[in-house]
Amino acid sequence: MSDLLARHRAVMPDWLTLYYNEPIEIVGGKGCRVVDASGKSYLDFFAGILTNMIGYDVPEVREAVERQLATGVVHTSTVYLLRGQIELAEKIARLSGIEDAKVFFTNSGTEANEAALLLATYARRSDQVLAMRQSYHGRSFGTAGVTGNRSWRNNSLSPLNVHFLHGTDRHLPQFRGMSDAEYIAACVEDLRHVLATAAGGDVAALIAEPVQGVGGFTMAPDGLFAAYKEVLDAEGILFVSDEVQTGWGRTGSAFFGIRNHGVTPDMMTFAKGLGNGFAVGGVVARGDLMDAPHATGLSTFGGNPVSMAAANATLDYVLDHDLQANAARTGALIIDGLREAAPRLPIVGDVRGKGLMFAVELIDPATGAPSPELAAAFMEESRKAGLLVGKGGLHGNVLRMAPPLTLTTEEAAEGLGIVVAALETVNAQVAP
Ligand SMILES: Cc1ncc(COP(=O)(O)O)c(C=O)c1O
């Protein structure tokens, strides 16, 4: 064991998992590549869990942060005017498509979702919330309460009363073989049934990820959330889209993931990629919902001048370079390539994705059961070949990939080649 790993184990929590048999320390980065402490270079298809959204060492972001540092002010607090917050809020409000939108900045996705849940429960005077099975929304009491993934919850303690919905689980036997339209109809019937039976009185909101991140990039068929929203609207139930992973054009086909369903939600939450590594999260909501709480509120570090400088520069970069279109183009190249390879690889149970957010599910070819062991074997192979990817899914058997949105066509082809070669190697070990 390396000295640094031994020191990590001594003082960091056991549940803070590390990837790889020999965990790596990343010490440098440029563009879509990083270098570890041994000097080995990797193409990065996980981008710090979708957070280094436009890659490493981006001059526009670095210079914006350096300009802020040079003022001598890294914090003032929200009791003074914050130009960077106002500018960023104006951009996000405009891009959101939400009516009279207002923005509140936090430091993380967890806090962003807490803020959204506060607004929804306050507006509706209800502690009942709907969430999706296999979801992940954060690690606080409220957000863990709406998380529908056992491997990310230690207990059922929750300040909210939560009912979990179908919609991202068409692999279940009762849904197998259904068309999109049939599955959506079945899910909508179930939602109506939950509201008619399990819910006691008014429900505050539905919170959902358009593509489930930790859940292994599982997603509802396009149109499901529009169908859900019809039912929700009839009862005044609010809709919160958790865009922590899907925002800013990553899905290629829409700037916010929920737009793939033709839906404008009442609120969206965001974090991860917006600051390209600097801590920024937030919620953009209908003005009346945002303004409603009567108690004073603030986040000390939320929307601090340094994060705002980074986030403004990152968002401008995404828009100026039309990275949504790049995500569509390079993502399609990779997803098509993976789909082409899948039929000759019995360990591949599923290939799915949208834009630069794609996943390969690994199964035991003999039984069809989810195989976290094969996913672990793939991780080692791809690391050796110089590619970083992520892992996820309910059973830890899904390879999750989400490169920076600046990925070039050549890098897409290179990464695809490594993924397919590593799949072939692992496949040959179990299904020769
Ligand atoms: C969809 C989603 N929501 C919320 C969160 C929580 O964000 P954070 O880790 O910044 O608190 C995450 C983190 O992975 C996420 O993927």
The ligand as an SDF file (V2000), in Angstrom:
LIG
                    3D

 16 16  0  0  0  0  0  0  0  0999 V2000
  -28.2000   14.3820   -9.3650 C   0  0  0  0  0  0  0  0  0  0  0  0
  -27.4310   14.8200   -8.1580 C   0  0  0  0  0  0  0  0  0  0  0  0
  -28.0290   15.6270   -7.2700 N   0  0  0  0  0  0  0  0  0  0  0  0
  -27.3760   16.0540   -6.1790 C   0  0  0  0  0  0  0  0  0  0  0  0
  -26.0810   15.6710   -5.9190 C   0  0  0  0  0  0  0  0  0  0  0  0
  -25.3840   16.1670   -4.6960 C   0  0  0  0  0  0  0  0  0  0  0  0
  -24.4350   17.1040   -5.0280 O   0  0  0  0  0  0  0  0  0  0  0  0
  -23.2150   17.4340   -4.0480 P   0  0  0  0  0  0  0  0  0  0  0  0
  -22.3400   16.2430   -3.9800 O   0  0  0  0  0  0  0  0  0  0  0  0
  -22.5700   18.6370   -4.7020 O   0  0  0  0  0  0  0  0  0  0  0  0
  -23.8040   17.7980   -2.7270 O   0  0  0  0  0  0  0  0  0  0  0  0
  -25.4180   14.8430   -6.8110 C   0  0  0  0  0  0  0  0  0  0  0  0
  -24.0270   14.4180   -6.5560 C   0  0  0  0  0  0  0  0  0  0  0  0
  -23.4990   13.4750   -7.1090 O   0  0  0  0  0  0  0  0  0  0  0  0
  -26.1140   14.3940   -7.9620 C   0  0  0  0  0  0  0  0  0  0  0  0
  -25.5350   13.5810   -8.8480 O   0  0  0  0  0  0  0  0  0  0  0  0
  1  2  1  0
  2  3  1  0
  2 15  2  0
  3  4  2  0
  4  5  1  0
  5  6  1  0
  5 12  2  0
  6  7  1  0
  7  8  1  0
  8  9  2  0
  8 10  1  0
  8 11  1  0
 12 13  1  0
 12 15  1  0
 13 14  2  0
 15 16  1  0
M  END
$$$$
